Amino acid sequence: MNQTKMQLYELSPEEFKAEIINEFNLGLDNLYEKLKVQEEIKWISRQEAAEKLGVSFVTLNKWNHKGILHAYKIGGKVLYKHTDVQDKLSNH
């Protein structure tokens, strides 16, 4: 039989409010850390990637579908991580 344990705590309204605010702030901190990581990524356009790699847009598209160089669609634009393009240049 599946039993669920329930714990009850006596909290004043102020303590309850403080707990909610604390949990909310922890969630915001986690979200901020995730967004901060995304901000550190340098993105380059499809045009820049094609020029750096010396290939056409068609080749970039094929590489994306084959998993060779992943393209990201952000805000309606196709972008590449600068580090991914640099890695491809190093291995090319």
N, CA, C and O atoms as a GROMACS GRO file, in nm:
protein
  368
    1MET      N    1   0.084  -0.118   0.000
    1MET     CA    2   0.000   0.000   0.000
    1MET      C    3   0.089   0.124   0.000
    1MET      O    4   0.184   0.132   0.078
    2ASN      N    5   0.059   0.218  -0.084
    2ASN     CA    6   0.138   0.340  -0.097
    2ASN      C    7   0.093   0.440   0.010
    2ASN      O    8  -0.022   0.485   0.012
    3GLN      N    9   0.186   0.473   0.097
    3GLN     CA   10   0.153   0.568   0.203
    3GLN      C   11   0.228   0.698   0.179
    3GLN      O   12   0.345   0.698   0.141
    4THR      N   13   0.161   0.806   0.201
    4THR     CA   14   0.221   0.938   0.188
    4THR      C   15   0.231   0.999   0.326
    4THR      O   16   0.135   1.001   0.403
    5LYS      N   17   0.349   1.049   0.355
    5LYS     CA   18   0.368   1.115   0.484
    5LYS      C   19   0.342   1.263   0.468
    5LYS      O   20   0.384   1.326   0.370
    6MET      N   21   0.273   1.318   0.564
    6MET     CA   22   0.247   1.460   0.563
    6MET      C   23   0.305   1.518   0.692
    6MET      O   24   0.279   1.470   0.802
    7GLN      N   25   0.383   1.623   0.674
    7GLN     CA   26   0.439   1.689   0.791
    7GLN      C   27   0.377   1.827   0.803
    7GLN      O   28   0.367   1.902   0.706
    8LEU      N   29   0.335   1.857   0.921
    8LEU     CA   30   0.276   1.988   0.947
    8LEU      C   31   0.371   2.068   1.036
    8LEU      O   32   0.428   2.015   1.131
    9TYR      N   33   0.385   2.193   1.004
    9TYR     CA   34   0.471   2.282   1.082
    9TYR      C   35   0.387   2.399   1.131
    9TYR      O   36   0.295   2.445   1.063
   10GLU      N   37   0.420   2.444   1.247
   10GLU     CA   38   0.356   2.566   1.296
   10GLU      C   39   0.444   2.683   1.257
   10GLU      O   40   0.555   2.698   1.308
   11LEU      N   41   0.395   2.765   1.168
   11LEU     CA   42   0.468   2.884   1.125
   11LEU      C   43   0.379   3.006   1.141
   11LEU      O   44   0.259   3.001   1.117
   12SER      N   45   0.441   3.112   1.181
   12SER     CA   46   0.367   3.238   1.185
   12SER      C   47   0.354   3.287   1.041
   12SER      O   48   0.429   3.242   0.954
   13PRO      N   49   0.262   3.375   1.013
   13PRO     CA   50   0.251   3.430   0.877
   13PRO      C   51   0.382   3.491   0.828
   13PRO      O   52   0.415   3.480   0.710
   14GLU      N   53   0.457   3.554   0.918
   14GLU     CA   54   0.585   3.615   0.879
   14GLU      C   55   0.687   3.507   0.842
   14GLU      O   56   0.761   3.522   0.745
   15GLU      N   57   0.691   3.398   0.920
   15GLU     CA   58   0.784   3.289   0.891
   15GLU      C   59   0.747   3.221   0.759
   15GLU      O   60   0.835   3.188   0.679
   16PHE      N   61   0.618   3.202   0.738
   16PHE     CA   62   0.570   3.142   0.613
   16PHE      C   63   0.609   3.229   0.494
   16PHE      O   64   0.657   3.178   0.392
   17LYS      N   65   0.587   3.358   0.507
   17LYS     CA   66   0.623   3.453   0.401
   17LYS      C   67   0.773   3.449   0.375
   17LYS      O   68   0.816   3.450   0.260
   18ALA      N   69   0.853   3.444   0.481
   18ALA     CA   70   0.999   3.440   0.467
   18ALA      C   71   1.042   3.312   0.395
   18ALA      O   72   1.133   3.316   0.312
   19GLU      N   73   0.978   3.199   0.425
   19GLU     CA   74   1.009   3.072   0.357
   19GLU      C   75   0.978   3.080   0.208
   19GLU      O   76   1.056   3.036   0.125
   20ILE      N   77   0.863   3.136   0.176
   20ILE     CA   78   0.824   3.149   0.035
   20ILE      C   79   0.923   3.240  -0.038
   20ILE      O   80   0.966   3.207  -0.148
   21ILE      N   81   0.958   3.352   0.023
   21ILE     CA   82   1.052   3.445  -0.040
   21ILE      C   83   1.188   3.378  -0.057
   21ILE      O   84   1.252   3.396  -0.160
   22ASN      N   85   1.232   3.303   0.042
   22ASN     CA   86   1.360   3.234   0.034
   22ASN      C   87   1.362   3.134  -0.082
   22ASN      O   88   1.457   3.131  -0.160
   23GLU      N   89   1.258   3.053  -0.094
   23GLU     CA   90   1.250   2.956  -0.204
   23GLU      C   91   1.243   3.026  -0.339
   23GLU      O   92   1.305   2.981  -0.435
   24PHE      N   93   1.169   3.134  -0.347
   24PHE     CA   94   1.159   3.212  -0.470
   24PHE      C   95   1.296   3.266  -0.510
   24PHE      O   96   1.335   3.258  -0.626
   25ASN      N   97   1.369   3.320  -0.413
   25ASN     CA   98   1.502   3.374  -0.440
   25ASN      C   99   1.599   3.266  -0.484
   25ASN      O  100   1.682   3.289  -0.572
   26LEU      N  101   1.589   3.146  -0.425
   26LEU     CA  102   1.674   3.035  -0.469
   26LEU      C  103   1.645   2.999  -0.614
   26LEU      O  104   1.736   2.973  -0.692
   27GLY      N  105   1.516   2.999  -0.650
   27GLY     CA  106   1.478   2.972  -0.788
   27GLY      C  107   1.532   3.078  -0.883
   27GLY      O  108   1.578   3.046  -0.993
   28LEU      N  109   1.524   3.203  -0.842
   28LEU     CA  110   1.578   3.312  -0.925
   28LEU      C  111   1.729   3.301  -0.941
   28LEU      O  112   1.783   3.324  -1.049
   29ASP      N  113   1.797   3.265  -0.833
   29ASP     CA  114   1.943   3.248  -0.839
   29ASP      C  115   1.980   3.138  -0.939
   29ASP      O  116   2.073   3.154  -1.017
   30ASN      N  117   1.907   3.027  -0.935
   30ASN     CA  118   1.933   2.917  -1.029
   30ASN      C  119   1.909   2.961  -1.173
   30ASN      O  120   1.988   2.930  -1.262
   31LEU      N  121   1.801   3.033  -1.195
   31LEU     CA  122   1.770   3.084  -1.328
   31LEU      C  123   1.877   3.181  -1.375
   31LEU      O  124   1.920   3.175  -1.491
   32TYR      N  125   1.921   3.269  -1.288
   32TYR     CA  126   2.025   3.366  -1.322
   32TYR      C  127   2.154   3.295  -1.363
   32TYR      O  128   2.218   3.334  -1.460
   33GLU      N  129   2.191   3.190  -1.291
   33GLU     CA  130   2.313   3.116  -1.324
   33GLU      C  131   2.302   3.051  -1.461
   33GLU      O  132   2.398   3.051  -1.538
   34LYS      N  133   2.185   2.997  -1.494
   34LYS     CA  134   2.165   2.936  -1.626
   34LYS      C  135   2.173   3.040  -1.736
   34LYS      O  136   2.234   3.016  -1.840
   35LEU      N  137   2.113   3.156  -1.713
   35LEU     CA  138   2.117   3.263  -1.813
   35LEU      C  139   2.256   3.320  -1.828
   35LEU      O  140   2.297   3.356  -1.938
   36LYS      N  141   2.331   3.327  -1.719
   36LYS     CA  142   2.466   3.380  -1.723
   36LYS      C  143   2.554   3.293  -1.812
   36LYS      O  144   2.638   3.345  -1.886
   37VAL      N  145   2.536   3.163  -1.805
   37VAL     CA  146   2.612   3.072  -1.890
   37VAL      C  147   2.580   3.099  -2.036
   37VAL      O  148   2.670   3.100  -2.120
   38GLN      N  149   2.452   3.121  -2.068
   38GLN     CA  150   2.413   3.148  -2.205
   38GLN      C  151   2.471   3.280  -2.255
   38GLN      O  152   2.506   3.290  -2.373
   39GLU      N  153   2.482   3.379  -2.169
   39GLU     CA  154   2.536   3.508  -2.209
   39GLU      C  155   2.683   3.496  -2.248
   39GLU      O  156   2.731   3.573  -2.332
   40GLU      N  157   2.755   3.403  -2.189
   40GLU     CA  158   2.897   3.389  -2.214
   40GLU      C  159   2.926   3.324  -2.348
   40GLU      O  160   3.040   3.327  -2.395
   41ILE      N  161   2.826   3.265  -2.411
   41ILE     CA  162   2.845   3.201  -2.541
   41ILE      C  163   2.854   3.308  -2.648
   41ILE      O  164   2.768   3.396  -2.657
   42LYS      N  165   2.959   3.301  -2.729
   42LYS     CA  166   2.972   3.395  -2.841
   42LYS      C  167   2.912   3.328  -2.964
   42LYS      O  168   2.953   3.219  -3.004
   43TRP      N  169   2.814   3.395  -3.022
   43TRP     CA  170   2.744   3.343  -3.138
   43TRP      C  171   2.796   3.411  -3.264
   43TRP      O  172   2.831   3.529  -3.262
   44ILE      N  173   2.800   3.336  -3.374
   44ILE     CA  174   2.834   3.396  -3.503
   44ILE      C  175   2.725   3.359  -3.604
   44ILE      O  176   2.659   3.256  -3.591
   45SER      N  177   2.710   3.444  -3.702
   45SER     CA  178   2.606   3.423  -3.803
   45SER      C  179   2.646   3.312  -3.900
   45SER      O  180   2.760   3.266  -3.902
   46ARG      N  181   2.548   3.272  -3.978
   46ARG     CA  182   2.573   3.169  -4.080
   46ARG      C  183   2.675   3.221  -4.182
   46ARG      O  184   2.761   3.146  -4.229
   47GLN      N  185   2.664   3.350  -4.215
   47GLN     CA  186   2.758   3.411  -4.309
   47GLN      C  187   2.900   3.405  -4.255
   47GLN      O  188   2.993   3.366  -4.327
   48GLU      N  189   2.918   3.443  -4.129
   48GLU     CA  190   3.051   3.439  -4.068
   48GLU      C  191   3.106   3.297  -4.061
   48GLU      O  192   3.223   3.273  -4.089
   49ALA      N  193   3.020   3.202  -4.024
   49ALA     CA  194   3.063   3.063  -4.015
   49ALA      C  195   3.106   3.011  -4.152
   49ALA      O  196   3.209   2.944  -4.164
   50ALA      N  197   3.028   3.042  -4.255
   50ALA     CA  198   3.061   2.998  -4.390
   50ALA      C  199   3.194   3.057  -4.435
   50ALA      O  200   3.276   2.987  -4.495
   51GLU      N  201   3.215   3.185  -4.407
   51GLU     CA  202   3.340   3.251  -4.447
   51GLU      C  203   3.460   3.192  -4.373
   51GLU      O  204   3.563   3.163  -4.434
   52LYS      N  205   3.447   3.173  -4.242
   52LYS     CA  206   3.558   3.119  -4.163
   52LYS      C  207   3.596   2.978  -4.208
   52LYS      O  208   3.713   2.942  -4.214
   53LEU      N  209   3.493   2.898  -4.239
   53LEU     CA  210   3.517   2.759  -4.276
   53LEU      C  211   3.541   2.740  -4.425
   53LEU      O  212   3.583   2.633  -4.469
   54GLY      N  213   3.514   2.844  -4.504
   54GLY     CA  214   3.534   2.836  -4.649
   54GLY      C  215   3.436   2.740  -4.716
   54GLY      O  216   3.472   2.668  -4.810
   55VAL      N  217   3.311   2.739  -4.667
   55VAL     CA  218   3.209   2.650  -4.723
   55VAL      C  219   3.084   2.731  -4.754
   55VAL      O  220   3.071   2.847  -4.717
   56SER      N  221   2.992   2.666  -4.824
   56SER     CA  222   2.866   2.732  -4.861
   56SER      C  223   2.760   2.711  -4.752
   56SER      O  224   2.778   2.631  -4.660
   57PHE      N  225   2.650   2.784  -4.766
   57PHE     CA  226   2.537   2.766  -4.675
   57PHE      C  227   2.481   2.624  -4.686
   57PHE      O  228   2.437   2.565  -4.587
   58VAL      N  229   2.485   2.569  -4.808
   58VAL     CA  230   2.436   2.433  -4.830
   58VAL      C  231   2.518   2.333  -4.749
   58VAL      O  232   2.463   2.242  -4.687
   59THR      N  233   2.649   2.351  -4.749
   59THR     CA  234   2.737   2.263  -4.671
   59THR      C  235   2.709   2.277  -4.523
   59THR      O  236   2.702   2.176  -4.452
   60LEU      N  237   2.693   2.400  -4.475
   60LEU     CA  238   2.660   2.420  -4.334
   60LEU      C  239   2.531   2.349  -4.298
   60LEU      O  240   2.520   2.287  -4.192
   61ASN      N  241   2.432   2.358  -4.387
   61ASN     CA  242   2.304   2.291  -4.363
   61ASN      C  243   2.322   2.139  -4.357
   61ASN      O  244   2.264   2.073  -4.271
   62LYS      N  245   2.401   2.084  -4.449
   62LYS     CA  246   2.426   1.940  -4.449
   62LYS      C  247   2.499   1.898  -4.322
   62LYS      O  248   2.466   1.795  -4.262
   63TRP      N  249   2.597   1.977  -4.280
   63TRP     CA  250   2.671   1.945  -4.158
   63TRP      C  251   2.579   1.947  -4.037
   63TRP      O  252   2.592   1.865  -3.946
   64ASN      N  253   2.486   2.041  -4.036
   64ASN     CA  254   2.391   2.048  -3.925
   64ASN      C  255   2.306   1.920  -3.920
   64ASN      O  256   2.287   1.862  -3.814
   65HIS      N  257   2.254   1.878  -4.036
   65HIS     CA  258   2.169   1.759  -4.040
   65HIS      C  259   2.247   1.632  -4.008
   65HIS      O  260   2.191   1.536  -3.955
   66LYS      N  261   2.377   1.630  -4.040
   66LYS     CA  262   2.460   1.512  -4.010
   66LYS      C  263   2.519   1.518  -3.869
   66LYS      O  264   2.582   1.422  -3.824
   67GLY      N  265   2.498   1.630  -3.799
   67GLY     CA  266   2.552   1.643  -3.664
   67GLY      C  267   2.699   1.681  -3.660
   67GLY      O  268   2.764   1.669  -3.555
   68ILE      N  269   2.752   1.727  -3.770
   68ILE     CA  270   2.894   1.765  -3.777
   68ILE      C  271   2.916   1.902  -3.714
   68ILE      O  272   3.013   1.923  -3.642
   69LEU      N  273   2.827   1.995  -3.741
   69LEU     CA  274   2.834   2.130  -3.685
   69LEU      C  275   2.691   2.176  -3.656
   69LEU      O  276   2.613   2.201  -3.748
   70HIS      N  277   2.658   2.186  -3.530
   70HIS     CA  278   2.520   2.215  -3.490
   70HIS      C  279   2.486   2.363  -3.509
   70HIS      O  280   2.561   2.451  -3.468
   71ALA      N  281   2.373   2.387  -3.573
   71ALA     CA  282   2.320   2.523  -3.590
   71ALA      C  283   2.209   2.544  -3.489
   71ALA      O  284   2.136   2.452  -3.455
   72TYR      N  285   2.197   2.667  -3.442
   72TYR     CA  286   2.094   2.703  -3.344
   72TYR      C  287   2.008   2.812  -3.404
   72TYR      O  288   2.059   2.908  -3.462
   73LYS      N  289   1.878   2.798  -3.392
   73LYS     CA  290   1.787   2.901  -3.441
   73LYS      C  291   1.747   2.986  -3.321
   73LYS      O  292   1.675   2.939  -3.233
   74ILE      N  293   1.793   3.109  -3.319
   74ILE     CA  294   1.767   3.200  -3.208
   74ILE      C  295   1.710   3.330  -3.265
   74ILE      O  296   1.773   3.397  -3.346
   75GLY      N  297   1.591   3.363  -3.221
   75GLY     CA  298   1.528   3.486  -3.267
   75GLY      C  299   1.508   3.490  -3.417
   75GLY      O  300   1.517   3.597  -3.478
   76GLY      N  301   1.481   3.376  -3.478
   76GLY     CA  302   1.458   3.370  -3.621
   76GLY      C  303   1.585   3.368  -3.704
   76GLY      O  304   1.578   3.368  -3.827
   77LYS      N  305   1.701   3.367  -3.640
   77LYS     CA  306   1.829   3.366  -3.711
   77LYS      C  307   1.899   3.233  -3.687
   77LYS      O  308   1.887   3.173  -3.580
   78VAL      N  309   1.973   3.187  -3.786
   78VAL     CA  310   2.055   3.068  -3.771
   78VAL      C  311   2.192   3.113  -3.723
   78VAL      O  312   2.260   3.191  -3.789
   79LEU      N  313   2.231   3.062  -3.607
   79LEU     CA  314   2.359   3.101  -3.547
   79LEU      C  315   2.440   2.977  -3.510
   79LEU      O  316   2.387   2.867  -3.494
   80TYR      N  317   2.570   2.999  -3.498
   80TYR     CA  318   2.662   2.893  -3.460
   80TYR      C  319   2.743   2.940  -3.341
   80TYR      O  320   2.773   3.059  -3.327
   81LYS      N  321   2.779   2.846  -3.255
   81LYS     CA  322   2.868   2.880  -3.145
   81LYS      C  323   3.007   2.902  -3.202
   81LYS      O  324   3.058   2.821  -3.280
   82HIS      N  325   3.068   3.013  -3.164
   82HIS     CA  326   3.202   3.045  -3.211
   82HIS      C  327   3.299   2.932  -3.180
   82HIS      O  328   3.383   2.897  -3.263
   83THR      N  329   3.287   2.875  -3.060
   83THR     CA  330   3.378   2.766  -3.020
   83THR      C  331   3.360   2.644  -3.109
   83THR      O  332   3.458   2.576  -3.140
   84ASP      N  333   3.236   2.614  -3.151
   84ASP     CA  334   3.212   2.500  -3.240
   84ASP      C  335   3.280   2.521  -3.375
   84ASP      O  336   3.339   2.429  -3.431
   85VAL      N  337   3.271   2.644  -3.427
   85VAL     CA  338   3.334   2.674  -3.555
   85VAL      C  339   3.486   2.666  -3.542
   85VAL      O  340   3.553   2.612  -3.630
   86GLN      N  341   3.540   2.718  -3.432
   86GLN     CA  342   3.684   2.711  -3.410
   86GLN      C  343   3.730   2.565  -3.399
   86GLN      O  344   3.834   2.529  -3.453
   87ASP      N  345   3.652   2.483  -3.329
   87ASP     CA  346   3.686   2.341  -3.317
   87ASP      C  347   3.686   2.274  -3.454
   87ASP      O  348   3.773   2.192  -3.483
   88LYS      N  349   3.589   2.307  -3.536
   88LYS     CA  350   3.580   2.250  -3.671
   88LYS      C  351   3.701   2.293  -3.754
   88LYS      O  352   3.755   2.214  -3.830
   89LEU      N  353   3.744   2.418  -3.738
   89LEU     CA  354   3.864   2.465  -3.808
   89LEU      C  355   3.988   2.388  -3.764
   89LEU      O  356   4.073   2.354  -3.846
   90SER      N  357   3.997   2.362  -3.635
   90SER     CA  358   4.113   2.291  -3.580
   90SER      C  359   4.118   2.146  -3.629
   90SER      O  360   4.226   2.091  -3.651
   91ASN      N  361   4.002   2.085  -3.646
   91ASN     CA  362   3.994   1.945  -3.688
   91ASN      C  363   3.988   1.928  -3.839
   91ASN      O  364   3.990   1.816  -3.889
   92HIS      N  365   3.981   2.036  -3.910
   92HIS     CA  366   3.961   2.034  -4.055
   92HIS      C  367   4.088   2.012  -4.128
   92HIS      O  368   4.089   2.008  -4.251
   0.00000   0.00000   0.00000
